[in-house]
Amino acid sequence: MGEYADYGDYFWLCIPKELLEVAKSYVAKGWGILIFDKNKRITIARKADRRECLFRQETLTEAITHSLCCGGIILIVSGLFRTCF
């Protein structure tokens, strides 16, 4: 998971509640863990640490370019972004 560390401020893994104990032993230190239940509610099981994103501008530029070319939508929330299709 460390190969992505320079490309984002926060990293999260979202899993079903049943996998929480297994995930805690595998998910890298500093990564957050989100759990979802059968009603599709998401809660924080472990908060993610903020990292220094070295390639923030390049990552955002690529996401926007890709999204515009492919008809996706960019969501910007608290300085974070994701591409939705």
PyMOL commands that set and color helices and strands:
alter all, ss='L'
color gray80, all
select helices_A, chain A and resi 2-7+17-26+56-70
alter helices_A, ss='H'
color red, helices_A
select strands_A, chain A and resi 12-16+32-36+42-46+73-77+80-84
alter strands_A, ss='S'
color yellow, strands_A
deselect
rebuild
show_as cartoon
